[in-house]
Amino acid sequence: MKSALIALTAAALLGTARAADLRIYSSFSEVREGVTATSQNFTLTLPQDVWQNMIPGTLDLDGLSFTSAVQAQQDNWLKSLEGQQVTLREDGHETLVTLVRASDLLIKDASGHYRNVSYSQLSFSVLPPKNPTSSSQSVTYALNKAGSGTLSYLTRGVTWAPRYTLKASGSSAVLSALADIHNNTAQDYNVSATELFAGDVDIQGGAQPYARADVAMTAAAPAPMMGKVGTLGTINGLYRYGLDTAYTLQANSTITLPFLTPALTSFERYAALDTYFNTQGSSGVLNRSYRLKADQNLPGGQLTVREDGRISGQTTLDETAKGEAVEFTLGRDPDVRYTRSVQTVTTTKNGGTYKVTYTFDSSKDRAVRAEVTERVGARKVVLDGVSTANQGVAALRVDIPAKGKATKTFTVTIDNTGN
């Protein structure tokens, strides 16, 4: 069976590899694969691409106790051809040359001259392995006894992310999600089971998302038949999802799977303004805003909003618990304008009382709710006769009729005594 994780070295077979389990987080993955050692001298060979993406200090062999482990870099396949003849294609001709040094592709031609060539100019009488110029890393364990265990490590090369689509029409909306599993390495993974985790997980060693390189287009492999990702609950604040379908996660690929289709327990559009109190008048437009609640946990991811099938904008959702309100704004709404005026009622040395009036004007064909949040900073704040601690927030809610106007007023008393 093909495996991206393990190739066994030495003349005798020291162990066998089974399919891997993947526990995938937003910026790294834990790869787990069962191994069986038939002797106390057990060597694992990891492709260089796997080693480079591995988070240092995370390689572990569980279930097989050992007295030492020695890691070393192994020569690439070309190293084995040093001193042998290979075919050089040059200027439309093929000639036999001697490969002198694999590290920089130094050859000796028929005239006895030494020079460097590129790998693409060479051909061979035997089939080269995948990534023939790449070296590998071996780890040799001195085991207390033969047996079976689990090889595991953390890698930056495999990640996942959910992406949502909110389809809105009239007063109704439907939220759905897909899960994208990214393999940004040059290795294939034979996966037996997958767990996806959403939430903040701190990893020592700076586990950052792996930057995907541009990948050349190749003939597409048949899409595997796979099920839908299911919810597995939470683990100490982490949202957990699972897929028990076996599949191959191909090198430099992304597998997209159906994910969540949460029911929305509430959905509304509104025009919003978030600002700070000042004693000057102003005017402008409100923003296109949305508020929704879902009947299940939502892991953080990109959200695309479609209104009547057309793109209305994109935003990013944070991890959201079941029933928690999700609020976001997608840009300015020129159909809903406001004018803000301020009347000074009284003034004192340390503050004063002010009457603030908002006038809203909507050109929409439907009624719209305007929500204004105005933050007042002072030692003591009284809003509409009610005292607040340290900092008050004036929250205005008003329904504007279709192609109509509406007005809302509040008073602010500020006392900065003691500043």
C-alpha positions in Angstrom: 0.0 0.0 0.0 1.3 3.5 -0.9 2.0 5.8 2.1 3.1 9.4 2.3 4.4 8.7 5.8 6.7 5.7 6.0 9.1 3.8 3.8 11.1 1.1 5.6 14.8 0.9 5.0 17.5 -1.9 5.1 17.5 -5.2 3.3 15.1 -6.9 5.6 11.5 -5.6 6.1 11.5 -4.0 9.5 7.9 -3.0 9.6 4.7 -2.4 7.7 2.6 0.7 7.1 -1.1 1.2 7.4 -3.4 4.0 6.4 -3.1 7.3 8.2 -5.6 9.1 10.5 -5.6 12.9 10.1 -6.6 15.3 12.9 -6.7 18.6 11.0 -6.7 22.0 12.6 -6.9 25.4 10.9 -3.1 25.9 10.7 -1.6 22.4 11.2 -2.5 18.7 11.4 -1.7 15.7 13.5 -0.8 12.7 11.3 -1.1 9.3 13.0 -0.2 6.0 11.4 0.1 2.5 12.8 3.4 0.7 12.4 4.6 -2.8 13.3 8.3 -3.6 14.0 9.5 -7.2 13.6 12.9 -6.5 15.2 14.4 -4.2 17.8 16.2 -2.2 15.2 13.5 -0.2 13.5 14.1 2.5 10.8 11.6 4.9 9.3 12.4 6.9 6.3 10.4 10.2 5.9 10.4 12.1 2.6 12.1 15.4 2.8 8.9 17.2 2.0 7.3 15.6 5.0 10.2 16.5 7.2 10.4 20.1 6.1 6.7 20.7 6.9 6.9 18.8 10.2 6.7 21.0 13.4 10.0 20.4 15.1 9.9 18.2 18.2 6.6 16.6 17.4 7.6 13.2 16.0 6.5 10.5 18.4 6.4 6.7 18.5 3.6 5.7 20.9 3.2 2.1 22.1 6.8 1.1 21.2 9.3 1.9 24.0 12.9 2.6 22.8 16.3 3.4 24.3 17.4 5.8 21.6 16.4 7.4 18.3 18.9 8.7 15.7 17.8 11.0 12.9 20.0 11.5 9.8 19.6 12.8 6.2 19.6 10.1 3.5 21.0 10.5 0.0 18.6 11.1 -2.9 18.2 8.6 -5.7 20.6 10.3 -8.0 23.4 9.8 -5.5 23.2 6.0 -6.2 24.0 6.7 -9.9 27.3 8.6 -9.2 30.1 7.0 -11.3 27.6 5.5 -13.7 26.6 6.4 -17.3 23.4 8.3 -18.0 22.1 9.8 -21.2 22.5 13.5 -21.9 20.1 15.2 -24.3 21.7 18.3 -25.7 21.3 20.3 -29.0 19.0 17.6 -30.4 21.5 14.8 -29.7 21.8 12.1 -27.1 25.2 11.1 -25.7 26.4 8.9 -22.8 28.1 10.8 -20.0 29.2 9.9 -16.5 27.4 11.4 -13.5 30.2 12.5 -11.3 28.3 14.4 -8.5 24.6 14.3 -7.9 24.4 17.3 -5.6 25.1 19.8 -8.4 24.6 17.5 -11.4 28.3 17.5 -12.4 29.0 15.2 -15.4 32.0 14.1 -17.3 31.5 14.0 -21.1 33.1 11.8 -23.7 35.9 14.3 -24.3 36.8 14.2 -20.6 35.4 17.6 -19.7 33.5 18.3 -16.5 30.4 20.5 -16.5 27.1 21.0 -14.8 23.8 20.2 -16.5 20.1 20.4 -15.5 18.1 17.4 -14.4 15.7 17.9 -17.4 18.6 17.1 -19.8 19.2 13.7 -18.3 17.4 10.4 -19.0 17.9 7.0 -17.4 17.7 3.3 -18.3 15.7 2.7 -15.1 12.5 4.3 -13.9 13.3 7.2 -11.5 11.3 7.5 -8.3 9.0 10.4 -7.5 11.1 13.5 -6.5 14.4 11.8 -7.5 16.5 14.9 -6.6 15.0 15.2 -3.1 16.7 13.6 -0.1 14.9 12.0 2.8 15.3 11.8 6.5 15.6 8.5 8.4 14.9 7.9 12.1 16.3 4.7 13.5 14.9 3.5 16.8 16.5 1.0 19.2 13.5 -0.7 20.6 13.2 -2.6 23.9 11.2 -5.2 22.0 9.4 -5.7 18.7 5.7 -4.9 18.4 3.1 -2.5 17.2 2.7 1.2 17.8 1.6 4.5 16.4 3.8 7.0 14.6 2.5 10.6 14.9 3.7 14.1 14.2 2.4 17.6 13.6 2.7 19.1 10.1 2.0 22.6 8.7 1.4 21.0 5.3 -2.2 19.8 5.8 -4.9 22.3 6.9 -8.6 22.8 6.6 -11.1 25.7 6.6 -14.9 26.0 6.4 -16.6 28.4 4.0 -20.2 29.5 4.3 -22.8 30.8 1.9 -25.8 32.8 3.1 -28.6 32.8 0.5 -31.1 35.5 1.3 -34.4 36.3 -0.4 -37.1 38.5 1.0 -37.3 37.9 4.8 -35.9 34.4 4.6 -32.4 33.0 4.4 -30.5 29.7 4.3 -27.0 29.1 5.6 -24.8 26.3 4.3 -21.1 25.4 4.6 -18.4 23.4 2.8 -15.2 22.1 4.3 -12.0 22.5 2.3 -9.1 20.1 3.2 -5.8 21.4 1.8 -2.8 19.2 1.2 0.0 21.7 0.4 2.8 19.1 0.3 4.2 16.9 -2.5 3.0 13.7 -0.7 -0.1 11.6 -1.0 -1.9 10.6 2.2 -3.9 7.4 2.4 -6.5 8.5 5.0 -8.6 6.0 6.9 -10.4 8.5 9.3 -10.5 12.3 9.5 -11.2 14.6 12.4 -11.6 18.4 11.9 -11.1 20.8 14.7 -12.1 24.5 14.9 -10.9 26.9 17.5 -7.7 28.5 18.8 -4.9 26.0 19.5 -1.5 27.3 20.4 1.4 25.2 19.2 5.0 25.8 20.3 7.4 26.4 17.4 5.3 28.8 15.5 2.9 26.6 13.6 1.8 29.0 10.8 -0.4 28.2 7.8 1.7 26.8 5.0 1.8 29.1 2.0 0.6 27.2 -1.0 2.8 27.4 -4.1 1.3 27.6 -7.6 0.7 24.2 -8.9 0.8 23.2 -12.5 -2.5 22.0 -14.0 -2.6 18.2 -14.6 -5.2 15.7 -15.6 -7.8 15.5 -12.9 -8.1 12.3 -11.0 -11.6 10.8 -10.5 -13.3 12.4 -7.5 -13.6 9.9 -4.6 -17.1 8.9 -3.3 -17.2 10.4 0.2 -19.7 11.2 2.8 -20.7 14.4 4.6 -18.6 15.7 7.5 -20.5 15.0 10.8 -20.6 16.8 14.1 -18.8 15.1 17.0 -19.3 17.6 19.7 -16.8 19.7 21.5 -13.5 19.1 23.4 -12.7 21.8 26.0 -14.0 24.6 23.7 -12.8 23.1 20.4 -15.5 22.2 17.9 -14.9 18.7 16.5 -16.2 17.1 13.3 -15.5 13.8 11.7 -15.4 11.8 8.5 -14.8 8.0 8.6 -14.6 7.5 4.8 -11.3 6.2 3.6 -9.8 8.2 0.7 -6.5 9.4 -0.8 -5.6 13.0 -0.1 -3.5 13.7 -3.2 -0.4 15.9 -3.3 -1.0 19.6 -3.8 -4.7 19.1 -3.8 -7.9 20.3 -2.0 -10.8 18.1 -1.2 -14.1 19.9 -0.7 -16.9 18.2 1.2 -20.4 19.1 2.3 -20.3 20.4 5.8 -23.0 22.1 7.9 -26.5 23.2 7.0 -27.6 24.9 10.2 -31.1 26.1 10.6 -31.3 29.8 11.2 -33.4 30.5 14.3 -33.4 34.2 13.4 -32.4 36.4 10.5 -32.7 40.1 9.9 -31.2 42.9 7.7 -30.8 46.4 9.1 -29.0 49.6 8.5 -26.3 50.3 11.1 -24.1 53.1 12.3 -21.4 52.8 15.0 -19.9 56.1 16.1 -18.8 58.2 19.1 -20.5 61.1 20.8 -19.5 64.6 19.9 -21.2 68.0 20.2 -21.1 68.7 16.4 -23.8 67.8 13.9 -23.1 65.4 11.0 -24.7 63.5 8.2 -24.0 60.5 6.0 -25.3 57.0 5.0 -25.7 53.9 7.1 -24.2 50.5 6.5 -25.7 47.3 5.1 -25.8 45.0 8.1 -27.0 41.5 9.0 -27.8 39.6 12.1 -28.5 35.9 12.4 -28.5 33.0 14.9 -28.0 29.3 14.1 -29.1 26.2 15.9 -25.6 24.8 16.1 -22.0 25.8 16.6 -20.3 27.6 13.7 -16.5 27.3 13.3 -14.8 30.4 12.0 -14.5 30.8 8.2 -15.2 32.9 5.2 -18.9 33.9 4.5 -20.3 34.8 1.1 -23.7 36.5 1.1 -26.0 36.2 -1.9 -29.1 38.3 -2.2 -31.6 36.8 -4.7 -28.7 34.8 -6.2 -26.4 37.8 -6.6 -23.2 38.4 -4.6 -23.8 41.0 -1.9 -20.4 40.7 -0.2 -18.0 38.6 1.8 -16.9 38.7 5.4 -15.2 36.4 8.0 -17.1 34.7 10.8 -15.4 34.0 14.1 -16.1 30.8 16.0 -19.7 31.2 17.2 -21.6 29.1 19.8 -25.0 27.7 19.2 -27.7 30.4 19.5 -25.1 33.3 19.7 -25.8 36.3 17.5 -23.7 36.8 14.4 -23.5 40.4 13.3 -21.6 41.8 10.3 -21.6 44.7 7.9 -20.9 44.4 4.1 -20.5 48.1 3.2 -22.4 51.4 2.8 -26.1 51.6 2.0 -26.7 54.8 0.0 -30.5 54.2 0.2 -30.5 55.0 3.9 -29.2 58.4 5.0 -29.1 60.2 8.3 -28.7 63.7 9.7 -27.5 64.1 13.2 -28.1 67.4 15.1 -27.0 68.4 18.6 -28.7 71.0 20.9 -26.9 72.2 24.0 -29.3 72.2 26.9 -27.0 73.2 29.7 -23.2 73.5 30.1 -21.0 73.3 33.2 -17.3 73.5 33.9 -17.0 69.7 33.7 -19.6 68.8 31.1 -23.1 69.5 30.2 -26.4 68.2 28.9 -27.1 67.7 25.2 -30.1 66.7 23.1 -29.1 64.6 20.1 -31.6 64.1 17.3 -31.2 61.6 14.4 -33.4 62.0 11.3 -33.4 59.0 8.9 -34.4 59.1 5.3 -34.9 55.9 3.3 -35.5 55.5 -0.5 -36.0 51.8 -0.2 -39.2 50.1 -1.5 -39.5 48.3 1.9 -39.4 49.2 5.5 -35.9 49.0 7.1 -34.7 49.1 10.7 -32.0 51.6 11.6 -29.7 50.8 14.5 -27.3 53.4 15.8 -24.7 52.8 18.5 -23.2 56.0 19.9 -20.5 55.7 22.5 -20.1 58.4 25.2 -16.8 58.5 27.1 -16.8 60.4 30.4 -16.4 59.7 34.2 -20.2 60.0 34.7 -22.8 59.6 31.9 -26.5 59.9 32.1 -28.5 58.7 29.1 -32.2 59.7 29.0 -32.1 60.2 32.7 -30.4 56.8 33.5 -26.9 56.8 35.0 -24.3 54.5 33.4 -20.9 53.5 34.8 -17.8 55.0 33.3 -18.9 54.9 29.7 -22.4 55.1 28.3 -23.6 53.6 25.1 -26.7 55.1 23.4 -28.4 52.5 21.3 -31.1 53.7 19.0 -33.6 51.4 17.2 -36.1 52.9 14.8 -38.2 51.5 11.9 -38.1 53.6 8.8 -41.1 53.1 6.5 -40.7 52.4 2.8 -39.6 55.6 1.0 -40.1 57.5 4.3 -38.5 59.2 7.2 -38.2 58.7 10.9 -36.7 60.6 13.9 -35.2 59.5 17.2 -33.9 61.7 20.0 -32.0 61.1 23.2 -30.3 63.3 25.9 -26.8 63.0 27.2 -25.5 64.4 30.5 -21.7 64.3 30.9 -19.8 64.9 34.1 -16.0 64.8 34.0 -15.6 66.0 37.6 -12.3 64.6 38.9 -10.5 64.4 35.6 
